[in-house]
Amino acid sequence: MSAISPFSSSRDFQVWEYQVSHGHLLIRSPKSPGTLDEPKQTTNVDLHFWGVDYFELPRMLRGIEIAAPTREELERIEGLLKVPFLKKQAVVLCSSDRRFVIVAIGYTVKENQWDIFQSPIEFRSQFRREL
């Protein structure tokens, strides 16, 4: 993973999709109609991670900021994984005064107007057939 790209948003995000076979993780803030408490969101904001080896996340994140891991966080995760990894392979999602580590090869942050069932993660299998 190259240098950590700065990103922050006050929107609500959810763990939206995880594909085990290729380690794809999608964290999405979906578009939504406005409410009395929340403004209308006309786009999705997708954080797409690939080559994921580890993640620790609650299902819902209220506002996020992407940050670099601390030395202590890196040492803790290396101890859990029992294999060393490069510092650039870990990012931290900060939310509600908590920090959540993700170890992956890379990630992107993109805004789109896709339907909630559309995803940047494509699954193709020789065993899957059209119904």
N, C-alpha and C positions, 0 to 999 in steps of 0.2 A: 504494500500500500504506500503510495507516495505521501507527501506531507499532508497533515490533517487540514482539511478545508474548513474554514470557520463557517458556522451556520448556527442560527438561533431562531426560534419561533415561539410565540406565546400560544399557538394553537394546541389542541389536544391531539395526541398521536396514539395509535394502537398497534400492537403486534398483529399484523394483518395476515401474513402467510409465511410458512417455512417449508422449504423443500429439502428433505433429508439427503437425497441422493447427490446433490451438488452443493449442498450447504448454502442455499439462497435464503435470505431473510428479508422480508418486506415489512417495514414499519411505515404506516400510512396515517396521515391526517386527511380524512375524506371530506369531499365537498358536502355541504349540508345546507338546508334551509335555515334562515335566521330564526331565533327564538327571542323571548323577552330578555334572556340573559346573555345570549351569544349572537354575534353578527353572522350574516349569511356568508358561507364559504363557497365561492364559485369554482374552485379548483381543488384537486387533491395535491398534497405534498408527499412524495414518496422518498423514503430513505431505503435504498436497495443495497444490501451487503451480499457479497458472494465469497465462496471459499471460507465459510464460517466454521471455525473450530470450537468456539465457545461464546455463549452470551448469557447474561444474567439480566433479566428485564421483567418488570411487572407487565401485565396485559395493557394497562393504560398509563400513558405519560401525559401530564398536564404541563405543556410547555417544555421545550427541550433546547439544549445547547450542546454542540459537539466540542469536545475538549480532548487534550492529550492526557494520557494516563500518568499518574504519579509513579515514582520509583517503587513505592510501597505496593501500589496496585499491580504493577508488573511482576514484582516478586511473589505476591499472593497468587496470581493467576498461573505463573510458571510452576509454583508449588502444587496447584490443583491439577494442571495438565501433565505434570511430570516430564515435560519436554521444554527446552528453551525455545523462545520465539523472538523475532526481532521486534524492537520497540515500535517500529512503524506498522506493525501488524495489529496493534491494539488501539482502539478509540474508546472514549467515554461519552455516554449520553448523560448529561446533567439534567435533572428534573426534580422539582419540588425539594430542593436542597439535598438531593441524593445523587449518587454517581453509580452508573451501570456500565460495566465493561463489555465490549464486544471485540473478539479476536477474529479477524477476517483478512482475506487477501486484498479486497478493495471495496469501495462503496461509491455510490452517487447520490446526490440529492436533486430531485427533479420535480417540477410542478407540471400537472397535466389536467385535462378535463375528461379523462376516461370514466366509463361506467364503473361502479364499485366492484364489479366482477372481473374487470380487465386488470391485467397484471403485467409487469415487466418480466416476470418469471415465467418462462415457457417450459412446460413439461412434455417431453417426448419419450415414449416407451414403445418398444417393439411388442410389448404384451398388451398395450392399451388399444382398444379398437372402438370404432364409432358405433354408437348404439342406435 
